[in-house]
Amino acid sequence: SQQGEEDPQALSIQEGENATMNCSYKTSINNLQWYRQNSGRGLVHLILIRSNEREKHSGRLRVTLDTSKKSSSLLITASRAADTASYFCATVEKYGNKLVFGAGTILRVKS
Amino acid sequence: DAEITQSPRHKITETGRQVTLACHQTWNHNNMFWYRQDLGHGLRLIHYSYGVQDTNKGEVSDGYSVSRSNTEDLPLTLESAASSQTSVYFCASSESISSDTGELFFGEGSRLTVL
């Protein structure tokens, strides 16, 4: 069964706006990762946040992690048409060594 | 540059046939994974390997097998293809996903259609 579940399932915004995607998970984790998938392509790693971290930044990406609520959010600021893709969160369970993915959020950025 | 390649990229087969999807990585990673991706389900883990001669079942392993005879390759075999196995299959590798640098590197996927 899936560990992470993303919300919303789909998101459509205008270029320049911010996009926020949320992920909830069920068990204690070692780390949480976000991936991006362009249509017809493989997944590409965006960012990893460890269980003892609360916030992490990478360029226009900001990830937060709330282990008490078992949730994470991915914020993409000043979105561009090229950000149009599916975004997945994935978790590594505590003491585990495999990545379990959620169903993803489809982001469409309109120019 | 190091990479991970899958072949074939597209395949159409008939019910009951044996199919093998190849995965080759030049990262020299010990960990390799096979996922299937279906609409509404995200990626589900089929099999994984932590090193040569090591294989483990994932959450949807029925009807699939893998073997790991060297570090670079993890072929996925469908012993007797079924229509329910129509999907896009992704291979991935990692150095260590429980560490701070534990990202997965993915292939471009193999789209399999079982008629």
Backbone of each chain as ProteinMPNN parsed JSONL, in Angstrom:
{"seq_chain_A": "SQQGEEDPQALSIQEGENATMNCSYKTSINNLQWYRQNSGRGLVHLILIRSNEREKHSGRLRVTLDTSKKSSSLLITASRAADTASYFCATVEKYGNKLVFGAGTILRVKS", "coords_chain_A": {"N_chain_A": [[0.846, -1.19, 0.0], [0.319, 2.361, -0.481], [2.555, 4.668, 0.99], [2.79, 7.445, 1.062], [0.477, 10.09, 0.451], [-0.635, 12.361, -1.866], [-1.874, 15.703, -2.056], [-3.303, 18.494, -3.631], [-4.897, 16.24, -6.062], [-4.722, 17.27, -8.575], [-3.619, 20.362, -9.933], [-4.009, 23.603, -11.129], [-2.533, 26.497, -12.248], [-1.649, 29.989, -12.814], [1.146, 31.238, -14.622], [3.834, 32.489, -12.708], [2.487, 32.483, -10.303], [2.41, 30.926, -7.02], [2.829, 27.457, -6.24], [1.484, 24.966, -4.242], [1.895, 21.814, -2.865], [0.789, 19.0, -1.053], [1.669, 16.317, 1.176], [0.879, 13.362, 2.819], [1.743, 10.848, 5.206], [2.127, 7.525, 6.674], [3.692, 6.06, 8.545], [6.554, 6.102, 10.853], [9.39, 7.819, 9.639], [12.556, 7.771, 7.867], [13.579, 9.518, 5.954], [12.126, 11.945, 3.701], [11.252, 12.385, 0.352], [11.0, 14.377, -2.617], [9.91, 14.111, -5.951], [9.956, 14.781, -9.457], [8.118, 14.377, -12.467], [8.16, 14.619, -15.825], [5.93, 14.504, -18.604], [5.792, 11.314, -19.994], [8.365, 10.653, -19.274], [11.1, 9.555, -17.117], [11.303, 9.626, -13.463], [12.611, 12.412, -11.653], [14.809, 13.344, -9.131], [14.114, 15.834, -6.706], [14.399, 16.987, -4.081], [15.492, 16.183, -0.776], [14.455, 15.629, 2.513], [15.356, 15.212, 5.833], [14.242, 13.307, 8.694], [14.704, 14.749, 11.004], [14.726, 17.337, 10.258], [13.048, 20.44, 9.575], [12.524, 22.235, 7.579], [13.493, 22.919, 4.23], [15.368, 24.326, 1.537], [15.685, 24.762, -1.986], [16.703, 26.453, -4.567], [13.899, 27.614, -6.241], [12.293, 26.0, -4.785], [10.653, 24.983, -1.809], [10.55, 22.963, 0.936], [8.676, 21.585, 3.555], [8.479, 19.788, 6.628], [6.509, 18.046, 8.873], [6.692, 16.062, 11.384], [5.084, 15.345, 13.493], [2.529, 15.559, 12.56], [2.76, 13.908, 10.485], [3.234, 14.824, 7.823], [4.069, 16.635, 4.809], [5.019, 19.45, 2.807], [5.365, 20.808, -0.457], [6.504, 23.664, -1.903], [6.457, 25.588, -4.745], [7.798, 28.434, -5.897], [6.965, 31.399, -7.778], [6.037, 30.217, -10.281], [6.666, 28.564, -13.424], [5.892, 27.903, -16.891], [7.352, 25.702, -17.616], [7.424, 24.234, -15.329], [5.315, 22.572, -15.346], [4.219, 19.396, -14.708], [4.177, 16.118, -13.152], [4.216, 15.618, -9.661], [5.743, 13.875, -7.069], [5.682, 12.607, -3.771], [7.822, 10.704, -1.665], [8.679, 8.211, 0.676], [11.102, 6.978, 3.0], [10.976, 4.451, 5.196], [11.566, 4.426, 8.736], [14.474, 2.759, 9.596], [14.227, 1.414, 7.271], [14.942, 0.576, 3.802], [13.904, 1.144, 1.34], [12.076, 2.987, -1.088], [8.892, 4.398, -0.909], [6.211, 5.415, -2.809], [3.797, 8.081, -3.262], [0.617, 8.797, -4.914], [0.824, 11.065, -6.441], [0.781, 14.529, -7.599], [-0.664, 16.343, -10.179], [0.583, 19.013, -11.82], [-0.274, 21.903, -13.524], [0.91, 24.613, -15.236], [-0.126, 27.556, -16.479], [0.594, 29.651, -19.22]], "CA_chain_A": [[0.0, 0.0, 0.0], [1.105, 3.567, -0.577], [2.897, 5.327, 2.241], [2.475, 8.855, 0.942], [-0.663, 10.468, -0.368], [-0.527, 13.777, -2.196], [-3.096, 16.512, -2.14], [-4.443, 17.926, -4.383], [-4.538, 15.32, -7.137], [-4.379, 18.091, -9.735], [-3.53, 21.778, -9.603], [-3.798, 24.423, -12.31], [-2.262, 27.86, -11.819], [-1.067, 30.871, -13.811], [2.583, 31.483, -14.519], [4.144, 33.531, -11.732], [1.872, 32.153, -9.013], [3.046, 29.857, -6.249], [2.118, 26.173, -6.217], [1.729, 24.197, -3.017], [1.426, 20.432, -2.872], [0.906, 18.402, 0.271], [1.88, 14.868, 1.227], [0.722, 12.758, 4.145], [2.258, 9.488, 5.257], [1.494, 6.772, 7.76], [4.585, 5.496, 9.562], [7.76, 6.875, 11.132], [10.236, 7.815, 8.453], [13.966, 8.16, 7.91], [13.589, 10.756, 5.191], [11.048, 12.135, 2.731], [11.823, 12.935, -0.88], [10.086, 14.825, -3.665], [10.349, 13.84, -7.31], [9.208, 15.384, -10.542], [8.052, 13.551, -13.668], [7.591, 15.209, -17.029], [5.115, 13.552, -19.34], [6.502, 10.328, -20.794], [9.751, 10.536, -18.85], [11.344, 8.99, -15.788], [11.248, 10.576, -12.353], [13.854, 13.11, -11.331], [14.844, 13.735, -7.726], [14.149, 17.274, -6.469], [14.885, 17.398, -2.768], [15.353, 15.214, 0.307], [14.431, 16.234, 3.84], [15.508, 14.184, 6.841], [13.18, 13.32, 9.701], [15.005, 15.721, 12.061], [14.692, 18.67, 9.658], [11.683, 20.974, 9.478], [12.369, 23.016, 6.353], [14.656, 22.88, 3.361], [15.19, 25.126, 0.342], [16.548, 24.508, -3.129], [16.245, 27.341, -5.627], [12.516, 28.061, -6.047], [11.578, 24.963, -4.032], [10.716, 24.992, -0.346], [9.897, 21.775, 1.481], [8.533, 21.528, 5.008], [8.165, 18.462, 7.174], [5.934, 18.037, 10.217], [6.631, 14.637, 11.74], [3.989, 15.119, 14.446], [1.322, 15.4, 11.738], [3.106, 13.002, 9.392], [2.903, 15.513, 6.583], [5.084, 17.464, 4.183], [4.513, 20.259, 1.709], [6.312, 21.304, -1.448], [6.112, 24.958, -2.443], [7.215, 26.083, -5.893], [7.508, 29.859, -6.002], [7.089, 32.034, -9.094], [6.005, 29.07, -11.19], [6.874, 28.769, -14.86], [5.227, 26.887, -17.717], [8.221, 24.527, -17.622], [7.202, 23.458, -14.096], [4.216, 21.64, -15.617], [4.723, 18.031, -14.51], [3.624, 15.434, -11.976], [5.126, 15.682, -8.524], [5.51, 12.752, -6.167], [6.465, 12.463, -2.557], [8.212, 9.322, -1.393], [9.247, 8.102, 2.021], [11.884, 5.841, 3.439], [10.568, 4.179, 6.561], [12.633, 4.326, 9.719], [15.179, 1.474, 9.507], [13.963, 0.791, 5.984], [15.878, 0.897, 2.73], [13.243, 1.255, 0.052], [11.289, 4.195, -1.225], [7.483, 4.147, -1.195], [5.698, 6.62, -3.452], [2.393, 8.413, -3.299], [-0.002, 8.774, -6.239], [1.274, 12.228, -7.173], [-0.023, 15.705, -7.935], [-0.416, 16.843, -11.531], [0.626, 20.475, -11.824], [-0.289, 22.561, -14.833], [1.178, 26.036, -15.13], [-0.59, 28.175, -17.722], [1.324, 30.88, -19.565]], "C_chain_A": [[0.879, 1.236, 0.0], [1.37, 4.126, 0.806], [2.465, 6.773, 2.182], [1.247, 9.078, 0.086], [-0.595, 11.964, -0.594], [-1.894, 14.434, -2.301], [-2.685, 17.898, -2.62], [-3.976, 16.916, -5.424], [-4.118, 16.093, -8.372], [-4.471, 19.555, -9.332], [-3.221, 22.547, -10.872], [-3.648, 25.868, -11.879], [-1.721, 28.666, -12.988], [0.437, 31.006, -13.551], [2.828, 32.645, -13.549], [3.549, 33.273, -10.359], [2.688, 31.079, -8.295], [2.178, 28.604, -6.28], [2.489, 25.426, -4.955], [1.091, 22.822, -3.133], [1.71, 19.82, -1.508], [1.019, 16.888, 0.175], [1.663, 14.403, 2.658], [1.206, 11.325, 4.093], [1.835, 8.832, 6.555], [2.438, 6.337, 8.873], [5.762, 6.425, 9.838], [8.73, 6.731, 9.967], [11.683, 8.162, 8.779], [14.136, 9.471, 7.152], [12.392, 10.786, 4.25], [11.643, 12.844, 1.524], [10.7, 13.378, -1.813], [10.732, 14.599, -5.024], [9.428, 14.528, -8.302], [9.24, 14.438, -11.728], [7.399, 14.337, -14.789], [6.898, 14.102, -17.82], [5.969, 12.618, -20.187], [7.957, 10.095, -20.395], [9.871, 9.833, -17.508], [11.283, 10.07, -14.721], [12.626, 11.165, -12.085], [13.769, 13.604, -9.892], [14.947, 15.256, -7.601], [14.845, 17.611, -5.161], [14.615, 16.288, -1.751], [15.374, 15.964, 1.622], [14.472, 15.102, 4.87], [14.447, 14.341, 7.935], [13.442, 14.339, 10.808], [15.092, 17.159, 11.518], [13.243, 19.126, 9.528], [11.448, 21.719, 8.166], [13.663, 22.92, 5.554], [14.348, 23.658, 2.089], [16.143, 24.643, -0.74], [16.027, 25.343, -4.279], [14.849, 27.866, -5.336], [11.675, 27.046, -5.262], [11.769, 25.164, -2.54], [9.92, 23.793, 0.137], [9.833, 21.912, 2.995], [8.143, 20.116, 5.416], [7.672, 18.622, 8.606], [5.748, 16.58, 10.63], [5.515, 14.353, 12.732], [2.667, 14.915, 13.71], [1.536, 14.418, 10.608], [2.714, 13.63, 8.054], [4.071, 16.356, 6.111], [4.413, 18.315, 3.123], [5.671, 20.686, 0.826], [5.744, 22.591, -2.017], [7.033, 25.298, -3.603], [6.845, 27.551, -6.055], [7.702, 30.352, -7.43], [7.099, 30.981, -10.202], [6.156, 29.492, -12.65], [6.148, 27.678, -15.633], [6.03, 25.587, -17.711], [8.097, 23.691, -16.346], [6.038, 22.476, -14.254], [4.746, 20.212, -15.609], [3.891, 17.37, -13.415], [4.679, 15.436, -10.882], [4.736, 14.598, -7.519], [6.315, 12.921, -4.895], [6.739, 10.975, -2.339], [8.905, 9.271, -0.039], [10.085, 6.853, 2.175], [11.519, 5.617, 4.899], [11.786, 4.093, 7.468], [13.182, 2.903, 9.719], [14.91, 0.757, 8.179], [14.992, 1.203, 4.948], [15.21, 0.832, 1.373], [12.301, 2.444, 0.089], [9.86, 3.837, -1.615], [6.855, 5.452, -1.656], [4.211, 6.809, -3.232], [1.898, 8.444, -4.738], [0.312, 10.016, -7.059], [0.261, 13.333, -7.334], [0.358, 16.145, -9.327], [-0.503, 18.358, -11.488], [0.635, 20.976, -13.251], [-0.109, 24.048, -14.608], [0.863, 26.67, -16.477], [0.154, 29.476, -17.976], [0.399, 31.907, -20.185]], "O_chain_A": [[2.035, 1.188, 0.421], [0.512, 4.064, 1.687], [1.852, 7.285, 3.118], [1.002, 8.353, -0.878], [-0.508, 12.744, 0.354], [-2.907, 13.798, -2.593], [-1.753, 18.456, -2.04], [-2.773, 16.76, -5.638], [-3.263, 15.64, -9.132], [-5.293, 19.935, -8.499], [-2.296, 22.203, -11.608], [-4.531, 26.415, -11.217], [-1.374, 28.108, -14.029], [0.911, 30.902, -12.42], [2.116, 33.649, -13.573], [4.05, 33.786, -9.358], [3.539, 30.418, -8.891], [0.951, 28.683, -6.338], [3.668, 25.272, -4.636], [-0.09, 22.688, -3.453], [2.74, 20.09, -0.892], [0.534, 16.266, -0.77], [2.205, 14.986, 3.597], [1.096, 10.661, 3.062], [1.259, 9.478, 7.431], [2.027, 6.254, 10.03], [5.947, 7.42, 9.138], [8.87, 5.655, 9.386], [11.989, 8.757, 9.812], [14.757, 10.412, 7.646], [11.731, 9.77, 4.035], [12.432, 13.78, 1.658], [9.6, 12.825, -1.796], [11.919, 14.854, -5.224], [8.268, 14.814, -8.006], [10.246, 13.775, -11.978], [6.219, 14.681, -14.711], [7.243, 12.925, -17.71], [6.774, 13.071, -21.001], [8.695, 9.412, -21.105], [8.871, 9.552, -16.847], [11.221, 11.262, -15.021], [13.654, 10.512, -12.265], [12.775, 14.208, -9.49], [15.748, 15.894, -8.284], [15.771, 18.422, -5.132], [13.634, 15.553, -1.86], [16.216, 16.838, 1.829], [13.701, 14.146, 4.778], [13.836, 15.401, 8.067], [12.505, 14.757, 11.488], [15.483, 18.078, 12.237], [12.331, 18.311, 9.39], [10.315, 21.822, 7.697], [14.761, 22.851, 6.106], [13.213, 23.657, 1.613], [17.249, 24.181, -0.461], [15.026, 24.991, -4.903], [14.628, 28.496, -4.301], [10.469, 27.234, -5.102], [12.863, 25.466, -2.062], [8.751, 23.631, -0.215], [10.807, 22.304, 3.638], [7.555, 19.361, 4.641], [8.326, 19.248, 9.439], [4.759, 15.946, 10.264], [5.042, 13.219, 12.807], [1.793, 14.186, 14.179], [0.609, 14.121, 9.854], [1.969, 13.046, 7.267], [4.942, 16.74, 6.891], [3.361, 17.949, 2.599], [6.793, 20.896, 1.288], [4.635, 22.607, -2.55], [8.255, 25.295, -3.453], [5.687, 27.87, -6.324], [8.495, 29.798, -8.191], [8.061, 30.878, -10.963], [5.82, 30.61, -13.041], [5.825, 26.633, -15.07], [5.459, 24.499, -17.791], [8.603, 22.571, -16.286], [5.811, 21.64, -13.38], [5.616, 19.86, -16.406], [3.01, 17.997, -12.827], [5.872, 15.277, -11.142], [3.567, 14.433, -7.173], [7.478, 13.325, -4.927], [5.976, 10.114, -2.777], [9.632, 10.192, 0.333], [9.818, 5.816, 1.568], [11.728, 6.492, 5.739], [12.883, 3.738, 7.036], [12.417, 1.946, 9.831], [15.327, -0.386, 7.996], [15.818, 2.082, 5.198], [15.849, 0.509, 0.372], [11.803, 2.847, 1.14], [9.643, 3.061, -2.546], [6.956, 6.472, -0.975], [3.462, 5.85, -3.043], [2.65, 8.156, -5.669], [0.086, 10.018, -8.269], [-0.946, 13.12, -7.225], [1.537, 16.305, -9.639], [-1.548, 18.917, -11.157], [1.436, 20.541, -14.078], [-0.88, 24.672, -13.879], [1.499, 26.364, -17.486], [0.325, 30.297, -17.075], [0.838, 33.002, -20.537]]}, "seq_chain_B": "DAEITQSPRHKITETGRQVTLACHQTWNHNNMFWYRQDLGHGLRLIHYSYGVQDTNKGEVSDGYSVSRSNTEDLPLTLESAASSQTSVYFCASSESISSDTGELFFGEGSRLTVL", "coords_chain_B": {"N_chain_B": [[29.145, 10.097, -18.825], [27.501, 8.746, -15.987], [24.684, 6.533, -16.115], [21.295, 5.219, -16.352], [19.722, 2.75, -18.106], [16.913, 1.529, -19.901], [15.433, -1.211, -21.612], [13.181, -3.04, -23.773], [11.923, 0.205, -24.862], [9.312, 0.334, -25.615], [6.865, -2.194, -25.795], [4.801, -4.661, -27.178], [2.905, -7.428, -26.389], [1.573, -10.782, -26.197], [-0.992, -12.327, -24.214], [0.135, -14.708, -21.878], [2.691, -15.061, -22.856], [6.262, -15.051, -22.224], [8.083, -12.328, -20.957], [10.86, -10.173, -20.904], [12.226, -7.405, -19.351], [14.85, -5.187, -19.65], [17.351, -3.698, -17.546], [19.964, -1.513, -17.045], [22.626, -0.136, -15.313], [25.148, 2.347, -14.882], [26.125, 3.519, -12.663], [27.3, 2.132, -10.673], [25.862, 1.391, -8.461], [24.717, -0.333, -5.572], [22.059, -0.803, -4.88], [19.068, -1.594, -6.506], [15.924, -1.165, -8.17], [12.625, -2.104, -9.197], [9.736, -0.607, -10.406], [6.224, -0.298, -11.06], [4.035, 1.803, -12.889], [0.869, 3.026, -12.723], [-2.156, 4.651, -13.666], [-3.529, 6.61, -11.136], [-2.415, 5.096, -9.138], [0.153, 5.781, -8.627], [3.602, 5.008, -8.157], [4.409, 1.657, -7.77], [6.165, -0.74, -5.907], [7.883, -3.472, -7.252], [10.011, -5.477, -7.293], [13.194, -5.625, -5.616], [16.735, -5.092, -5.144], [19.61, -5.44, -3.146], [22.164, -5.959, -3.776], [24.571, -8.034, -5.546], [23.289, -11.238, -6.255], [21.285, -10.866, -4.416], [17.835, -10.586, -3.945], [14.563, -9.204, -3.496], [11.093, -9.235, -2.62], [8.636, -6.87, -3.563], [5.68, -4.86, -3.029], [3.928, -5.634, -5.077], [4.602, -8.173, -6.322], [3.725, -10.575, -7.432], [3.73, -12.739, -10.215], [5.973, -11.721, -11.345], [9.567, -11.808, -11.711], [13.009, -11.418, -10.713], [16.557, -11.289, -11.254], [19.89, -11.043, -10.059], [22.868, -10.954, -11.216], [25.112, -9.507, -11.574], [26.532, -6.26, -10.718], [25.579, -4.238, -12.389], [23.172, -4.905, -13.731], [19.641, -5.572, -13.627], [17.39, -7.505, -14.636], [13.889, -7.704, -15.343], [11.462, -10.139, -15.29], [8.478, -11.26, -16.724], [6.727, -14.007, -16.208], [4.487, -15.245, -17.388], [2.722, -13.385, -19.238], [0.059, -11.181, -18.353], [-3.041, -9.417, -18.95], [-3.455, -7.596, -16.946], [-0.953, -6.762, -16.348], [-0.243, -4.834, -18.084], [1.317, -1.818, -18.318], [3.446, 0.926, -17.285], [6.82, 0.503, -16.781], [9.368, 1.145, -14.479], [12.797, 1.31, -13.848], [15.16, 1.763, -11.248], [17.988, 3.083, -9.463], [20.144, 3.315, -6.581], [22.561, 4.726, -4.311], [22.414, 4.7, -1.5], [19.476, 4.814, 0.047], [18.706, 5.473, 2.577], [20.361, 7.309, 3.55], [21.731, 10.674, 3.767], [22.138, 11.369, 1.177], [20.402, 9.934, -0.31], [19.049, 9.527, -2.944], [17.001, 8.302, -5.65], [17.87, 7.198, -8.892], [16.357, 7.265, -11.952], [15.385, 5.223, -14.773], [14.149, 5.765, -18.167], [11.827, 4.44, -18.533], [9.724, 1.633, -19.47], [7.23, 0.891, -21.634], [4.728, -1.387, -21.505], [2.46, -3.382, -23.217], [-0.044, -5.724, -22.919], [-1.79, -7.899, -24.809]], "CA_chain_B": [[28.322, 10.281, -17.64], [26.783, 7.56, -15.535], [23.282, 6.566, -16.509], [20.53, 3.986, -16.188], [18.995, 2.576, -19.358], [15.93, 0.446, -19.947], [15.043, -1.657, -22.953], [12.839, -2.034, -24.783], [11.126, 1.332, -24.382], [7.92, -0.01, -25.879], [6.697, -3.581, -26.219], [3.46, -5.236, -27.225], [3.003, -8.879, -26.345], [0.283, -11.468, -26.039], [-1.228, -13.035, -22.953], [0.774, -16.005, -21.729], [4.095, -15.048, -23.296], [7.271, -14.573, -21.293], [8.657, -11.044, -21.362], [11.936, -9.678, -20.037], [12.591, -5.992, -19.48], [16.238, -5.029, -19.211], [17.76, -2.485, -16.842], [21.423, -1.474, -16.932], [23.089, 1.132, -14.74], [26.605, 2.513, -14.834], [26.446, 4.277, -11.455], [27.935, 1.218, -9.73], [25.04, 1.349, -7.268], [24.335, -1.661, -5.097], [20.601, -0.91, -4.764], [18.292, -1.44, -7.729], [14.499, -1.303, -7.901], [11.667, -2.072, -10.287], [8.412, -0.102, -10.077], [5.256, -0.124, -12.134], [3.251, 3.022, -12.716], [-0.479, 2.96, -13.286], [-2.942, 5.838, -13.338], [-4.23, 6.552, -9.863], [-1.688, 4.298, -8.149], [1.533, 6.213, -8.451], [4.583, 3.964, -8.432], [4.36, 0.557, -6.813], [7.412, -1.498, -5.935], [7.704, -4.858, -7.682], [11.136, -6.218, -6.714], [14.378, -4.804, -5.414], [17.964, -5.842, -4.864], [20.619, -4.658, -2.429], [23.487, -6.335, -4.251], [24.653, -9.247, -6.363], [22.663, -12.436, -5.711], [20.231, -10.503, -3.47], [16.579, -10.087, -4.499], [13.501, -9.113, -2.504], [9.783, -8.944, -3.186], [7.953, -5.657, -3.18], [4.258, -4.987, -2.717], [3.159, -6.207, -6.185], [5.585, -9.048, -6.952], [3.139, -11.764, -8.066], [3.809, -12.791, -11.673], [7.249, -11.123, -11.758], [10.787, -12.29, -11.058], [14.243, -10.708, -11.055], [17.802, -11.944, -10.872], [20.991, -10.075, -9.981], [24.122, -11.71, -11.384], [26.207, -8.526, -11.504], [26.113, -4.99, -10.128], [25.013, -3.314, -13.366], [21.921, -5.307, -14.383], [18.541, -6.2, -12.894], [16.298, -7.762, -15.566], [12.586, -8.044, -14.794], [10.802, -11.124, -16.145], [7.082, -11.632, -16.54], [6.773, -15.417, -16.597], [3.343, -15.504, -18.267], [2.131, -12.045, -19.22], [-1.393, -11.046, -18.217], [-3.492, -8.068, -19.33], [-3.312, -6.736, -15.759], [0.433, -6.304, -16.279], [-0.09, -3.68, -18.968], [1.742, -0.746, -17.421], [4.765, 1.494, -17.552], [7.744, -0.051, -15.789], [10.545, 1.969, -14.246], [13.921, 0.794, -13.082], [15.856, 2.833, -10.546], [19.113, 2.628, -8.654], [20.582, 4.283, -5.581], [23.718, 4.354, -3.505], [21.87, 4.341, -0.198], [18.36, 5.74, 0.184], [18.467, 5.85, 3.959], [21.362, 8.298, 3.931], [21.419, 12.045, 3.377], [22.235, 11.509, -0.279], [19.729, 8.722, -0.757], [18.092, 9.699, -4.023], [16.908, 7.289, -6.695], [18.066, 7.602, -10.277], [15.39, 6.484, -12.717], [15.425, 5.083, -16.216], [13.1, 6.466, -18.879], [10.607, 3.647, -18.499], [9.374, 0.679, -20.537], [5.773, 0.774, -21.723], [4.373, -2.75, -21.904], [1.049, -3.646, -23.485], [-0.335, -7.156, -23.027], [-3.079, -8.052, -25.515]], "C_chain_B": [[27.631, 8.975, -17.293], [25.31, 7.684, -15.896], [22.625, 5.239, -16.186], [19.635, 3.86, -17.42], [18.08, 1.364, -19.268], [15.653, 0.074, -21.395], [14.157, -2.89, -22.851], [12.059, -0.882, -24.177], [9.642, 1.079, -24.587], [7.863, -1.468, -26.316], [5.231, -3.959, -26.159], [3.614, -6.749, -27.264], [1.619, -9.468, -26.161], [0.208, -12.153, -24.687], [-0.554, -14.394, -22.969], [2.233, -16.047, -22.146], [5.009, -14.584, -22.165], [7.904, -13.304, -21.847], [9.76, -10.682, -20.379], [12.239, -8.237, -20.38], [13.988, -5.823, -18.891], [16.452, -3.691, -18.523], [19.266, -2.553, -16.606], [21.839, -0.126, -16.385], [24.619, 1.146, -14.655], [27.024, 3.369, -13.65], [27.26, 3.438, -10.466], [27.189, 1.193, -8.389], [24.729, -0.09, -6.874], [22.821, -1.856, -5.137], [19.926, -0.666, -6.109], [16.853, -1.831, -7.463], [13.718, -1.357, -9.209], [10.317, -1.607, -9.741], [7.519, -0.225, -11.311], [4.422, 1.106, -11.822], [1.946, 2.886, -13.464], [-1.252, 4.172, -12.813], [-3.671, 5.636, -12.014], [-3.507, 5.786, -8.775], [-0.275, 4.804, -7.897], [2.488, 5.112, -8.853], [4.485, 2.904, -7.346], [5.574, -0.339, -7.007], [7.151, -2.96, -6.261], [8.747, -5.756, -7.022], [12.281, -5.246, -6.497], [15.548, -5.685, -5.004], [18.961, -4.919, -4.181], [22.036, -5.015, -2.858], [23.428, -7.624, -5.037], [24.113, -10.447, -5.581], [21.58, -12.144, -4.673], [19.001, -10.013, -4.215], [15.509, -10.15, -3.425], [12.192, -8.752, -3.185], [9.27, -7.612, -2.665], [6.478, -5.924, -2.977], [3.429, -5.628, -3.827], [4.03, -7.181, -6.978], [4.986, -10.26, -7.679], [3.189, -11.68, -9.582], [5.095, -12.213, -12.229], [8.411, -11.82, -11.053], [11.971, -11.444, -11.521], [15.425, -11.588, -10.667], [18.911, -10.907, -10.923], [22.308, -10.847, -10.018], [25.335, -10.797, -11.402], [25.656, -7.213, -10.961], [25.288, -4.159, -11.092], [23.584, -3.636, -13.809], [20.91, -5.926, -13.426], [17.384, -6.412, -13.881], [15.025, -8.183, -14.836], [11.885, -8.982, -15.77], [9.347, -11.31, -15.732], [6.959, -13.05, -17.076], [5.68, -15.769, -17.608], [2.49, -14.24, -18.255], [0.601, -12.09, -19.16], [-1.785, -9.614, -18.547], [-3.351, -7.085, -18.158], [-1.879, -6.211, -15.592], [0.75, -5.25, -17.332], [0.182, -2.465, -18.094], [3.003, -0.104, -17.977], [5.682, 1.064, -16.413], [8.992, 0.823, -15.697], [11.563, 1.215, -13.406], [14.616, 1.985, -12.437], [17.013, 2.242, -9.759], [19.475, 3.713, -7.647], [21.821, 3.766, -4.872], [23.258, 3.888, -2.138], [20.738, 5.283, 0.11], [18.055, 6.1, 1.629], [19.464, 6.904, 4.426], [20.921, 9.69, 3.459], [21.468, 12.248, 1.867], [21.453, 10.399, -0.961], [18.709, 8.898, -1.851], [18.119, 8.501, -4.952], [17.17, 7.931, -8.053], [17.218, 6.669, -11.138], [15.769, 6.358, -14.178], [14.232, 5.8, -16.836], [11.799, 5.672, -18.974], [10.456, 2.72, -19.689], [7.859, 0.526, -20.518], [5.43, -0.586, -22.289], [2.868, -2.858, -22.083], [0.865, -5.143, -23.691], [-1.735, -7.316, -23.617], [-3.694, -9.427, -25.281]], "O_chain_B": [[27.231, 8.205, -18.166], [24.761, 8.783, -15.974], [23.282, 4.271, -15.803], [18.874, 4.777, -17.733], [18.405, 0.341, -18.666], [15.641, 0.927, -22.283], [14.343, -3.707, -21.95], [11.575, -1.006, -23.052], [8.812, 1.559, -23.815], [8.694, -1.926, -27.1], [4.519, -3.621, -25.213], [4.366, -7.283, -28.079], [0.632, -8.753, -25.992], [1.227, -12.512, -24.098], [-0.654, -15.14, -23.944], [2.939, -16.997, -21.81], [4.601, -13.837, -21.276], [8.219, -13.211, -23.034], [9.613, -10.863, -19.17], [12.476, -7.889, -21.537], [14.264, -6.263, -17.775], [15.825, -2.688, -18.865], [19.776, -3.521, -16.042], [21.454, 0.912, -16.922], [25.272, 0.135, -14.4], [28.139, 3.89, -13.621], [27.843, 3.979, -9.526], [27.789, 1.002, -7.332], [24.506, -0.95, -7.726], [22.35, -2.963, -5.4], [20.18, 0.342, -6.769], [16.577, -2.708, -6.644], [14.101, -0.736, -10.201], [9.819, -2.137, -8.748], [7.995, -0.251, -12.445], [4.138, 1.414, -10.664], [1.919, 2.66, -14.674], [-1.04, 4.665, -11.705], [-4.34, 4.624, -11.803], [-3.922, 5.812, -7.616], [0.416, 4.283, -7.022], [2.216, 4.362, -9.791], [4.48, 3.215, -6.155], [5.958, -0.654, -8.134], [6.312, -3.609, -5.636], [8.406, -6.681, -6.285], [12.335, -4.182, -7.113], [15.389, -6.832, -4.587], [19.138, -3.768, -4.581], [23.001, -4.437, -2.358], [22.367, -8.233, -5.178], [24.436, -10.643, -4.409], [21.012, -13.075, -4.104], [19.109, -9.107, -5.042], [15.531, -11.022, -2.556], [12.179, -8.052, -4.197], [9.441, -7.271, -1.494], [6.065, -7.067, -2.778], [2.334, -6.122, -3.56], [4.178, -7.024, -8.19], [5.68, -10.903, -8.467], [2.753, -10.692, -10.174], [5.3, -12.207, -13.443], [8.262, -12.349, -9.951], [11.932, -10.833, -12.589], [15.3, -12.508, -9.858], [18.87, -9.992, -11.745], [22.795, -11.328, -8.994], [26.465, -11.263, -11.261], [24.448, -7.074, -10.768], [24.384, -3.442, -10.663], [22.855, -2.734, -14.222], [21.266, -6.699, -12.536], [16.485, -5.574, -13.952], [15.07, -8.915, -13.848], [11.731, -8.654, -16.947], [9.032, -11.491, -14.555], [7.077, -13.266, -18.282], [5.923, -16.503, -18.565], [1.648, -14.05, -17.377], [-0.049, -12.907, -19.812], [-0.966, -8.701, -18.441], [-3.15, -5.888, -18.365], [-1.634, -5.317, -14.783], [1.898, -4.822, -17.454], [-0.625, -2.122, -17.23], [3.548, -0.531, -18.995], [5.362, 1.238, -15.237], [9.588, 1.189, -16.71], [11.236, 0.58, -12.403], [14.658, 3.077, -13.004], [17.018, 1.055, -9.43], [19.151, 4.885, -7.84], [22.097, 2.567, -4.83], [23.653, 2.821, -1.668], [20.985, 6.451, 0.411], [17.212, 6.962, 1.876], [19.412, 7.343, 5.575], [19.871, 9.846, 2.836], [20.894, 13.205, 1.348], [21.802, 9.971, -2.061], [17.575, 8.446, -1.693], [19.113, 7.78, -5.037], [16.747, 9.055, -8.321], [17.344, 5.446, -11.064], [16.386, 7.253, -14.756], [13.405, 6.372, -16.126], [10.786, 6.189, -19.445], [10.983, 2.979, -20.771], [7.276, 0.091, -19.525], [5.796, -0.906, -23.421], [2.098, -2.47, -21.204], [1.53, -5.753, -24.528], [-2.73, -6.922, -23.008], [-4.771, -9.718, -25.8]]}, "name": "protein", "num_of_chains": 2, "seq": "SQQGEEDPQALSIQEGENATMNCSYKTSINNLQWYRQNSGRGLVHLILIRSNEREKHSGRLRVTLDTSKKSSSLLITASRAADTASYFCATVEKYGNKLVFGAGTILRVKSDAEITQSPRHKITETGRQVTLACHQTWNHNNMFWYRQDLGHGLRLIHYSYGVQDTNKGEVSDGYSVSRSNTEDLPLTLESAASSQTSVYFCASSESISSDTGELFFGEGSRLTVL"}
